[in-house]
Amino acid sequence: MYAIVRAGGRQEKVSVGDVLLIDKIGQAGDEIKLQPLLVVDGGSVTSDASKLAKVTVTAEVVKAAKGPKITILKYKNKTGYRKRQGHRQPLTQIKITAIDA
């Protein structure tokens, strides 16, 4: 059994026990519920909104993390203008604990 859920502005395919990184949400140890968009259980596929309202996908926040370093450079020729900036996106590592259909 697996589900497609909306997490951190993206859609992720998850099953019980999966660990994934999403945009920052909650503290370590918190339990969160994710919005399912599609549920596949064996041969049956559930995509109807009224049936998906009864499905819950729960996850546990494992820890906070950071994404890879992104370097931003601005440069203008012949003027001596240079600007260097870096960014690391704050992320959260979560573990899927249950998919209740």
Accessible surface in RSA format (square Angstrom, percent):
REM  Atomic radii and reference values for relative SASA: ProtOr
REM  Chains: A
REM  Algorithm: Lee & Richards
REM  Probe-radius: 1.40
REM  Slices: 20
REM RES _ NUM      All-atoms   Total-Side   Main-Chain    Non-polar    All polar
REM                ABS   REL    ABS   REL    ABS   REL    ABS   REL    ABS   REL
RES MET A   1    93.32  48.3  39.21  26.0  54.11 128.8  25.73  21.9  67.59  89.6
RES TYR A   2    70.33  32.8  70.33  40.0   0.00   0.0  37.42  28.1  32.91  40.6
RES ALA A   3     0.41   0.4   0.00   0.0   0.41   0.9   0.41   0.6   0.00   0.0
RES ILE A   4    35.30  20.1  35.30  26.3   0.00   0.0  35.30  25.4   0.00   0.0
RES VAL A   5     0.00   0.0   0.00   0.0   0.00   0.0   0.00   0.0   0.00   0.0
RES ARG A   6   115.70  48.6 107.58  54.8   8.12  19.3  35.56  48.6  80.14  48.6
RES ALA A   7     3.65   3.4   0.00   0.0   3.65   8.3   3.65   5.1   0.00   0.0
RES GLY A   8    26.43  32.6   0.00   N/A  26.43  32.6  13.01  35.7  13.42  30.1
RES GLY A   9    77.31  95.3   0.00   N/A  77.31  95.3  37.60 103.2  39.71  88.9
RES ARG A  10   111.55  46.8 105.76  53.9   5.79  13.8  65.90  90.1  45.65  27.7
RES GLN A  11   116.11  64.9  88.61  64.8  27.50  65.5  22.02  46.9  94.09  71.4
RES GLU A  12    42.81  24.6  39.82  30.1   3.00   7.1   3.55   6.9  39.26  32.1
RES LYS A  13   135.66  66.2 111.21  68.2  24.46  58.2  60.78  54.7  74.88  79.8
RES VAL A  14     0.52   0.3   0.00   0.0   0.52   1.2   0.52   0.5   0.00   0.0
RES SER A  15    35.76  30.2  35.76  47.7   0.00   0.0  16.84  35.9  18.92  26.5
RES VAL A  16    91.85  60.4  69.10  62.6  22.76  54.8  69.10  60.0  22.76  61.7
RES GLY A  17    37.92  46.8   0.00   N/A  37.92  46.8  21.49  59.0  16.43  36.8
RES ASP A  18    53.01  37.1  48.71  48.5   4.30  10.2  13.23  31.1  39.78  39.7
RES VAL A  19    77.10  50.7  46.87  42.4  30.23  72.8  46.87  40.7  30.23  82.0
RES LEU A  20    25.63  14.3  18.63  13.3   7.00  17.6  25.63  18.0   0.00   0.0
RES LEU A  21    84.92  47.3  73.01  52.2  11.91  29.9  73.01  51.3  11.91  32.1
RES ILE A  22     3.61   2.1   3.61   2.7   0.00   0.0   3.61   2.6   0.00   0.0
RES ASP A  23    51.65  36.2  50.13  49.9   1.52   3.6  17.50  41.2  34.14  34.1
RES LYS A  24   134.70  65.7 108.86  66.8  25.84  61.5  53.47  48.1  81.23  86.5
RES ILE A  25    74.21  42.2  68.07  50.7   6.15  14.8  74.21  53.4   0.00   0.0
RES GLY A  26    41.51  51.2   0.00   N/A  41.51  51.2  19.69  54.0  21.82  48.9
RES GLN A  27   132.94  74.3 129.76  94.8   3.18   7.6  45.94  97.8  87.00  66.0
RES ALA A  28    71.40  65.6  43.27  66.8  28.13  64.0  43.49  61.3  27.90  73.9
RES GLY A  29    55.95  69.0   0.00   N/A  55.95  69.0  28.03  76.9  27.92  62.5
RES ASP A  30    59.28  41.5  54.07  53.8   5.21  12.3  14.97  35.2  44.31  44.2
RES GLU A  31   125.72  72.2  95.05  71.9  30.67  73.0  26.85  51.9  98.87  80.7
RES ILE A  32    22.11  12.6  18.01  13.4   4.10   9.9  22.11  15.9   0.00   0.0
RES LYS A  33   138.03  67.3 108.69  66.7  29.33  69.8  90.28  81.3  47.74  50.9
RES LEU A  34    15.94   8.9   8.99   6.4   6.95  17.5  11.75   8.2   4.20  11.3
RES GLN A  35   105.15  58.8  96.76  70.7   8.39  20.0  37.65  80.1  67.50  51.2
RES PRO A  36    15.84  11.5  10.40   9.5   5.44  19.8  10.40   8.6   5.44  33.8
RES LEU A  37    43.95  24.5  32.48  23.2  11.46  28.8  33.78  23.7  10.17  27.4
RES LEU A  38    51.70  28.8  51.61  36.9   0.09   0.2  51.61  36.2   0.09   0.2
RES VAL A  39     3.88   2.6   3.59   3.3   0.29   0.7   3.59   3.1   0.29   0.8
RES VAL A  40    19.70  13.0  19.46  17.6   0.25   0.6  19.46  16.9   0.25   0.7
RES ASP A  41    74.38  52.1  67.24  66.9   7.14  16.9   8.37  19.7  66.02  65.8
RES GLY A  42    68.12  84.0   0.00   N/A  68.12  84.0  45.20 124.1  22.92  51.3
RES GLY A  43    82.68 102.0   0.00   N/A  82.68 102.0  43.28 118.8  39.40  88.2
RES SER A  44    67.46  57.0  57.96  77.4   9.50  21.9  50.54 107.6  16.92  23.7
RES VAL A  45    94.06  61.9  62.24  56.3  31.82  76.7  62.24  54.1  31.82  86.3
RES THR A  46    35.09  25.0  31.56  32.0   3.52   8.4   9.75  13.1  25.33  38.3
RES SER A  47    75.00  63.4  53.70  71.7  21.31  49.1  18.15  38.6  56.86  79.7
RES ASP A  48    74.32  52.1  65.60  65.3   8.73  20.6  28.23  66.4  46.10  46.0
RES ALA A  49    80.96  74.4  67.67 104.4  13.29  30.2  71.16 100.2   9.80  26.0
RES SER A  50    74.46  62.9  60.81  81.2  13.65  31.4  56.78 120.9  17.68  24.8
RES LYS A  51   124.33  60.7 121.60  74.6   2.72   6.5  65.19  58.7  59.14  63.0
RES LEU A  52    17.78   9.9  14.56  10.4   3.22   8.1  14.79  10.4   2.98   8.0
RES ALA A  53    85.68  78.8  46.51  71.8  39.17  89.1  59.28  83.5  26.40  69.9
RES LYS A  54   164.58  80.3 140.01  85.9  24.57  58.5  96.11  86.5  68.47  72.9
RES VAL A  55    12.82   8.4   7.31   6.6   5.51  13.3   7.31   6.4   5.51  14.9
RES THR A  56    49.16  35.0  46.74  47.4   2.43   5.8  42.09  56.5   7.07  10.7
RES VAL A  57     0.08   0.1   0.00   0.0   0.08   0.2   0.00   0.0   0.08   0.2
RES THR A  58    12.74   9.1  12.74  12.9   0.00   0.0   8.74  11.7   3.99   6.0
RES ALA A  59     0.03   0.0   0.00   0.0   0.03   0.1   0.03   0.0   0.00   0.0
RES GLU A  60    76.67  44.0  76.67  58.0   0.00   0.0  12.91  25.0  63.75  52.1
RES VAL A  61     2.98   2.0   1.75   1.6   1.23   3.0   1.75   1.5   1.23   3.3
RES VAL A  62    66.26  43.6  48.31  43.7  17.95  43.3  52.33  45.5  13.93  37.8
RES LYS A  63   113.05  55.2 112.39  69.0   0.66   1.6  55.82  50.2  57.24  61.0
RES ALA A  64    79.95  73.5  56.18  86.7  23.76  54.1  57.11  80.4  22.84  60.5
RES ALA A  65    29.23  26.9  15.43  23.8  13.80  31.4  25.83  36.4   3.39   9.0
RES LYS A  66   133.41  65.1 110.34  67.7  23.08  54.9  58.03  52.2  75.38  80.3
RES GLY A  67     3.83   4.7   0.00   N/A   3.83   4.7   3.65  10.0   0.17   0.4
RES PRO A  68   110.48  80.5  98.51  89.8  11.97  43.5 108.98  90.0   1.50   9.3
RES LYS A  69   138.32  67.5 110.63  67.9  27.69  65.9  61.02  54.9  77.30  82.3
RES ILE A  70    92.06  52.4  88.89  66.2   3.17   7.6  92.06  66.3   0.00   0.0
RES THR A  71    72.80  51.8  45.92  46.6  26.88  64.1  24.69  33.2  48.11  72.7
RES ILE A  72    65.26  37.1  60.95  45.4   4.31  10.4  64.79  46.7   0.47   1.3
RES LEU A  73   125.29  69.8  95.47  68.3  29.82  75.0  95.55  67.1  29.74  80.0
RES LYS A  74   104.33  50.9  98.26  60.3   6.07  14.4  55.26  49.7  49.07  52.3
RES TYR A  75   133.49  62.3 104.57  59.5  28.92  75.2  76.67  57.6  56.82  70.0
RES LYS A  76   127.39  62.1 123.32  75.7   4.08   9.7  70.85  63.8  56.54  60.2
RES ASN A  77    99.16  68.4  83.09  80.3  16.07  38.7  27.02  65.0  72.14  69.7
RES LYS A  78   192.54  93.9 144.35  88.6  48.19 114.7 104.45  94.0  88.09  93.8
RES THR A  79    98.43  70.0  60.92  61.8  37.51  89.4  69.50  93.3  28.93  43.7
RES GLY A  80    72.41  89.3   0.00   N/A  72.41  89.3  39.20 107.6  33.22  74.4
RES TYR A  81    90.76  42.4  85.17  48.5   5.59  14.6  73.41  55.2  17.36  21.4
RES ARG A  82   187.67  78.8 160.41  81.8  27.26  64.9  53.90  73.7 133.77  81.1
RES LYS A  83    99.67  48.6  92.98  57.1   6.68  15.9  51.38  46.3  48.28  51.4
RES ARG A  84   191.08  80.2 160.15  81.6  30.92  73.6  49.43  67.6 141.64  85.8
RES GLN A  85    91.17  51.0  83.72  61.2   7.44  17.7  26.28  55.9  64.89  49.2
RES GLY A  86    36.03  44.4   0.00   N/A  36.03  44.4   6.44  17.7  29.59  66.3
RES HIS A  87    80.16  43.8  74.16  51.5   6.01  15.4  53.80  55.4  26.36  30.7
RES ARG A  88   114.27  48.0  97.69  49.8  16.58  39.5  23.21  31.7  91.06  55.2
RES GLN A  89    74.65  41.7  74.45  54.4   0.19   0.5  24.96  53.1  49.69  37.7
RES PRO A  90    57.27  41.7  56.99  51.9   0.29   1.0  57.14  47.2   0.13   0.8
RES LEU A  91    25.03  13.9  24.21  17.3   0.81   2.0  24.21  17.0   0.81   2.2
RES THR A  92     2.36   1.7   2.36   2.4   0.00   0.0   0.89   1.2   1.46   2.2
RES GLN A  93    40.68  22.7  40.68  29.7   0.00   0.0   1.66   3.5  39.02  29.6
RES ILE A  94     0.00   0.0   0.00   0.0   0.00   0.0   0.00   0.0   0.00   0.0
RES LYS A  95    90.44  44.1  90.44  55.5   0.00   0.0  33.32  30.0  57.12  60.8
RES ILE A  96     0.79   0.4   0.00   0.0   0.79   1.9   0.00   0.0   0.79   2.1
RES THR A  97    61.64  43.8  40.77  41.3  20.88  49.8  41.31  55.5  20.33  30.7
RES ALA A  98    29.60  27.2  27.63  42.6   1.97   4.5  29.51  41.6   0.09   0.2
RES ILE A  99    15.38   8.8   0.11   0.1  15.27  36.8   0.11   0.1  15.27  41.4
RES ASP A 100    79.90  56.0  75.70  75.4   4.19   9.9  28.51  67.1  51.39  51.3
RES ALA A 101    94.07  86.5  29.49  45.5  64.59 146.9  48.03  67.6  46.04 122.0
END  Absolute sums over single chains surface
CHAIN  1 A     6996.2       5402.0       1594.2       3688.2       3308.0
END  Absolute sums over all chains
TOTAL          6996.2       5402.0       1594.2       3688.2       3308.0
